[in-house]
Amino acid sequence: MAETSTDRATADFNPGAVLNGIASRNDAPPRKMPPTRTIDATALRADQTIFDDSFTVPATATFESCATAFARGTLIATVMGPVAVEDLVPGDLVETHRGPQPVVWKGSTTYLPNFASDGTSLTHLLRLPGHGLEQSDLLLGPAARLVVRQDRFADLLNCDAVLVPASDYADGDRILRVTPPGPVELYHVAVRQHAIIRANGHELESYHPGRMSEGEIGTSVRRMMQTMFRHLESLEDFGDLALPRTTRAVLDTLRVA
């Protein structure tokens, strides 16, 4: 009798091999998903309506910087007096070096102790004394940048001040790195034009993402960032920085020079 296609299929069928193949696939380690964070955002649209939403984003410095400057309880100077950062709402007028400006965006996330991620910037917080005896200590996250003023900047940098990460000045004495044992709510705020604001008496910057070209951060990251800032047509609408950004290491090099 001639061998049929059914006969050949039956002859070639090896259930042991199939089961071994399934077992080998099942034994493979599951694909590791990258850690994420939740950022709650609220914004003031051009028509004066409020946008409010939550976003699950990669736990990397690019996204974390949107919401990790000021700890809950930080007092921000406004035209109505100091207001806790968690109580600011879009439209509130904040005192800035440009004059009063409305809050147009606020982001928040949570510091979690022992959060394991290779890309996270949120590994610790900073504590520094309030500016003046009447101000309480200031608890900052990794996105906070301090205003640093020196007379020599006018000749060297053609400006009277620069913005430097607060973490650059952690010295174990006046500015301390701290690792709270429990969760801490963190915030950042953007005003209409990037500006210098006061937090517990200290001069710090409002939120600005910096350069966000697709060539630098990638198309998908840029697109995800854009969805978080619904009050803007594009990330370029943040405008120019109020002051140059640099690092303490660069300033120390200038001092030596």
C-alpha positions in Angstrom: 0.0 0.0 0.0 1.2 3.4 -0.9 2.2 5.7 2.0 -0.2 8.6 2.3 0.5 12.1 3.6 -1.4 11.2 6.8 0.9 8.2 7.3 4.0 10.4 6.8 2.7 13.0 9.3 2.1 10.2 11.8 5.5 8.6 11.2 7.3 12.0 11.6 5.3 13.0 14.7 7.4 12.7 17.9 5.4 13.6 21.0 8.5 13.4 23.2 10.3 16.0 21.1 7.3 18.3 21.2 6.9 18.0 24.9 10.6 18.7 25.4 10.3 21.8 23.2 7.4 23.0 25.3 9.3 22.3 28.5 12.4 24.2 27.3 10.3 27.2 26.4 8.5 27.1 29.8 11.8 26.8 31.6 13.1 30.0 30.1 13.3 32.9 32.6 10.4 35.4 32.2 11.2 38.6 30.5 12.2 41.2 33.1 10.0 44.3 32.8 11.8 47.6 33.5 10.8 49.4 36.8 8.3 52.1 36.5 6.9 55.1 38.5 3.6 56.8 38.6 3.6 60.5 38.1 0.4 62.5 38.9 0.2 65.6 36.8 -2.2 68.6 36.8 -2.0 71.4 34.3 -3.6 74.7 33.3 -4.7 74.6 29.6 -4.9 77.7 27.4 -8.7 77.8 27.8 -8.2 77.9 31.6 -9.5 74.4 32.1 -7.6 72.0 34.3 -6.0 68.8 33.0 -5.5 66.1 35.7 -4.1 62.6 35.0 -1.7 59.9 36.1 1.1 58.4 34.0 3.1 55.2 34.4 6.6 56.0 33.1 10.1 54.4 33.2 11.9 54.9 36.5 14.7 57.0 34.9 16.1 60.4 35.6 14.4 61.9 32.5 10.9 61.2 33.8 11.7 61.4 37.5 13.0 65.0 37.1 9.5 66.1 36.3 8.4 65.5 39.9 11.3 65.1 42.3 12.4 68.6 43.4 10.5 69.5 46.6 9.2 67.3 49.4 5.7 67.6 50.8 5.5 70.5 53.2 8.0 72.7 51.3 6.8 76.3 51.4 6.7 78.1 48.0 6.6 81.9 48.0 3.4 83.1 46.3 1.6 86.5 46.1 -0.6 85.3 49.0 2.3 84.3 51.1 4.1 80.9 51.6 2.0 77.9 50.4 2.9 74.3 50.8 3.9 72.8 47.5 1.2 70.1 47.7 -1.5 72.8 48.0 -0.5 74.7 44.9 -2.9 74.4 42.1 -2.6 75.5 38.4 -3.4 79.3 38.3 -1.9 80.1 41.7 0.5 83.1 41.3 4.1 82.3 42.4 6.7 84.9 43.2 9.6 84.7 40.7 12.5 86.8 39.6 10.4 87.8 36.6 7.5 88.9 38.8 4.4 86.9 39.7 3.7 84.0 37.4 0.9 81.4 37.4 1.6 77.7 38.1 0.9 76.0 34.8 1.9 72.4 35.7 2.6 70.4 38.8 3.9 66.8 38.9 4.2 64.5 41.9 5.6 61.1 42.6 6.6 59.1 45.7 10.1 58.3 47.0 10.2 54.7 48.1 13.0 53.3 50.2 14.9 50.4 48.8 13.5 50.9 45.3 15.7 48.7 43.0 16.4 50.2 39.6 19.6 50.7 37.7 18.3 53.8 36.0 16.6 55.6 38.9 17.8 59.0 40.2 15.7 58.7 43.3 18.1 56.9 45.6 18.2 59.5 48.4 17.0 63.0 49.3 18.8 66.1 50.5 18.3 68.1 53.7 19.6 71.7 54.1 18.8 74.4 56.6 16.1 76.9 55.8 17.3 80.3 54.6 16.9 82.5 57.7 16.0 81.6 61.2 12.3 81.7 60.6 12.5 79.0 57.8 12.4 75.3 58.5 14.8 72.8 57.0 14.3 72.1 53.3 14.0 68.5 52.0 14.8 68.2 48.3 14.8 65.5 45.7 17.4 64.9 42.9 15.8 67.3 40.4 16.3 70.3 42.6 18.7 72.9 41.3 20.0 75.8 43.5 20.8 79.3 42.3 24.5 80.0 42.8 25.7 83.6 42.6 29.3 84.8 42.4 30.7 88.2 41.3 33.2 86.5 39.0 30.4 85.0 36.9 29.8 88.3 35.2 33.2 88.3 33.6 33.6 84.5 33.1 30.1 83.5 32.1 28.4 86.8 31.1 25.7 86.3 33.8 25.4 86.9 37.5 24.2 83.4 38.5 23.9 79.8 37.4 21.8 76.8 38.3 23.6 73.8 39.9 22.2 70.5 41.2 21.6 70.7 44.9 23.2 67.3 45.2 26.5 68.7 44.1 26.8 70.6 47.4 26.1 67.7 49.7 28.9 68.0 52.2 27.8 65.9 55.2 27.6 69.0 57.3 25.3 71.7 56.1 23.7 69.8 53.2 23.1 66.2 54.0 22.1 63.2 51.9 19.3 61.4 53.7 17.4 58.1 53.1 14.0 58.3 54.8 12.8 54.9 56.1 9.3 55.4 54.6 7.6 56.9 51.5 7.9 60.7 50.9 5.8 62.6 48.4 7.8 64.7 46.0 6.8 67.5 43.6 7.9 69.9 40.9 6.1 72.9 39.5 6.4 74.8 36.2 5.4 78.4 35.7 4.6 80.2 32.5 8.3 81.1 31.9 11.1 79.2 33.4 12.1 81.2 36.5 13.7 81.3 39.9 11.3 80.7 42.8 11.8 80.6 46.6 11.3 77.4 48.6 11.7 77.8 52.4 13.7 81.0 51.6 16.1 79.3 49.2 16.3 80.3 45.5 15.7 77.3 43.2 14.4 76.9 39.7 11.0 76.0 38.4 10.6 72.9 36.3 12.1 72.9 32.8 12.9 69.7 30.9 16.0 71.1 29.2 16.9 69.9 25.7 14.6 67.1 24.5 15.4 66.5 20.9 14.6 63.1 19.5 18.2 62.6 18.6 19.1 62.9 22.3 16.3 61.0 24.1 14.6 59.0 21.3 11.3 59.4 19.6 9.3 57.2 22.0 10.6 59.0 25.2 9.9 62.4 23.7 6.4 61.4 22.7 5.7 60.0 26.2 7.1 63.2 27.7 4.8 65.3 25.5 1.7 63.5 26.7 2.5 64.6 30.2 2.4 68.3 29.3 -1.0 68.8 27.7 -0.9 72.6 28.3 1.8 72.9 25.6 1.8 72.3 21.9 5.4 70.9 22.1 8.2 70.6 24.6 10.0 73.6 22.9 7.2 75.8 24.3 8.9 75.7 27.7 11.1 78.4 26.2 14.6 79.4 27.3 16.2 78.7 30.6 16.2 81.6 33.0 19.9 80.9 33.9 22.6 78.6 32.5 22.8 75.2 34.0 26.1 73.8 35.1 27.7 71.6 37.7 29.9 72.3 40.8 32.8 70.5 39.1 32.7 73.0 36.2 32.6 75.9 38.6 35.5 74.5 40.5 37.4 74.3 37.3 36.7 78.0 36.6 37.9 78.8 40.1 41.2 77.1 39.4 41.5 78.8 36.1 
